Amino acid sequence: MTGNVAVLSPRKPSTALRHPTSAAQESQIVRMAARGLSSRDIAARLFLSPRTVGHHLYKAYPELNVSSRAQLPAVVPTDDGSPEP
């Protein structure tokens, strides 16, 4: 070997590539939270624990460039495809 080493920068795979069902579930949770449902309500509807719902939201916030649940309606499309006003 000549001393040249290829350095690969680690890249985080997209959510959809990591776990397709997890990405769909995360998207569903985000949409429900944007509509105003609590973590407890979301968990009950999806047969999850409230902590799992919180974890999905925690992962989604940086991807959506938001820092709180209150900001979700402005960035999450409604059923007609447009963000809430």
VOPAGU-2260 file (C-alpha; in pm, 1 decimal, decimal comma):
REM VOPAGU-2260
SITE   aa  ch    i         X         Y         Z
SITE  MET   A    0       0,0       0,0       0,0
SITE  THR   A    1     128,3     345,3     -83,7
SITE  GLY   A    2     -10,5     526,5     219,6
SITE  ASN   A    3    -310,1     669,7      38,9
SITE  VAL   A    4    -620,2     583,4     229,9
SITE  ALA   A    5    -967,8     664,8     116,3
SITE  VAL   A    6   -1156,0     831,4     395,4
SITE  LEU   A    7   -1526,7     779,0     386,0
SITE  SER   A    8   -1734,7    1025,1     576,0
SITE  PRO   A    9   -2004,8     854,6     776,3
SITE  ARG   A   10   -2351,3     944,8     656,7
SITE  LYS   A   11   -2666,5     880,6     844,3
SITE  PRO   A   12   -2905,2     692,6     615,9
SITE  SER   A   13   -3245,2     848,1     567,1
SITE  THR   A   14   -3521,9     731,0     796,4
SITE  ALA   A   15   -3688,4     548,6     508,5
SITE  LEU   A   16   -3373,2     349,2     435,7
SITE  ARG   A   17   -3316,7     251,4     798,1
SITE  HIS   A   18   -3660,7     114,2     874,3
SITE  PRO   A   19   -3933,3     160,1     613,6
SITE  THR   A   20   -4215,0      78,1     855,6
SITE  SER   A   21   -4059,4     298,8    1121,0
SITE  ALA   A   22   -4046,1     590,4     876,4
SITE  ALA   A   23   -4412,7     545,7     789,9
SITE  GLN   A   24   -4502,2     525,5    1157,3
SITE  GLU   A   25   -4294,7     835,1    1235,6
SITE  SER   A   26   -4471,9    1025,5     959,1
SITE  GLN   A   27   -4811,5     917,1    1089,9
SITE  ILE   A   28   -4719,9    1023,4    1443,7
SITE  VAL   A   29   -4597,5    1363,4    1324,6
SITE  ARG   A   30   -4920,2    1424,1    1129,7
SITE  MET   A   31   -5130,6    1329,0    1431,8
SITE  ALA   A   32   -4926,9    1555,0    1660,7
SITE  ALA   A   33   -4962,4    1840,5    1410,8
SITE  ARG   A   34   -5340,5    1798,5    1431,4
SITE  GLY   A   35   -5315,9    1852,5    1807,6
SITE  LEU   A   36   -5334,0    1501,6    1950,2
SITE  SER   A   37   -5137,5    1438,0    2267,9
SITE  SER   A   38   -4869,7    1169,8    2286,5
SITE  ARG   A   39   -5100,9     964,8    2504,9
SITE  ASP   A   40   -5384,6     988,9    2249,2
SITE  ILE   A   41   -5153,4     901,9    1960,5
SITE  ALA   A   42   -5012,7     607,5    2155,4
SITE  ALA   A   43   -5359,4     472,9    2230,1
SITE  ARG   A   44   -5468,8     496,6    1866,2
SITE  LEU   A   45   -5153,6     327,8    1733,6
SITE  PHE   A   46   -5113,1      73,5    2015,7
SITE  LEU   A   47   -4776,5     219,5    2120,7
SITE  SER   A   48   -4640,0     356,1    2444,0
SITE  PRO   A   49   -4638,3     734,6    2491,2
SITE  ARG   A   50   -4259,0     711,8    2524,1
SITE  THR   A   51   -4234,2     554,4    2177,8
SITE  VAL   A   52   -4443,9     838,4    2037,8
SITE  GLY   A   53   -4215,6    1089,4    2210,7
SITE  HIS   A   54   -3909,8     918,6    2065,7
SITE  HIS   A   55   -4048,1     937,4    1711,6
SITE  LEU   A   56   -4125,2    1307,4    1757,1
SITE  TYR   A   57   -3778,0    1367,9    1903,6
SITE  LYS   A   58   -3622,6    1212,4    1591,2
SITE  ALA   A   59   -3853,4    1400,8    1354,5
SITE  TYR   A   60   -3799,7    1753,3    1492,9
SITE  PRO   A   61   -3448,3    1801,9    1349,6
SITE  GLU   A   62   -3555,9    1652,1    1015,2
SITE  LEU   A   63   -3841,3    1904,8     998,9
SITE  ASN   A   64   -3629,0    2189,7    1135,4
SITE  VAL   A   65   -3861,6    2250,6    1429,8
SITE  SER   A   66   -3797,4    2250,7    1801,9
SITE  SER   A   67   -4145,4    2197,5    1942,8
SITE  ARG   A   68   -4479,4    2035,6    1879,9
SITE  ALA   A   69   -4638,7    2380,6    1844,7
SITE  GLN   A   70   -4436,6    2439,9    1525,3
SITE  LEU   A   71   -4554,7    2121,1    1353,7
SITE  PRO   A   72   -4876,4    2256,6    1195,6
SITE  ALA   A   73   -4673,4    2515,3    1003,4
SITE  VAL   A   74   -4451,2    2253,6     837,0
SITE  VAL   A   75   -4663,0    1938,6     816,9
SITE  PRO   A   76   -4896,3    1918,2     516,0
SITE  THR   A   77   -5265,8    1878,2     576,7
SITE  ASP   A   78   -5479,7    1619,9     399,9
SITE  ASP   A   79   -5496,2    1847,0      93,2
SITE  GLY   A   80   -5115,7    1865,8      77,3
SITE  SER   A   81   -5063,5    2222,1     198,7
SITE  PRO   A   82   -4917,8    2331,5     535,6
SITE  GLU   A   83   -5158,7    2467,5     792,5
SITE  PRO   A   84   -5187,2    2848,1     785,4
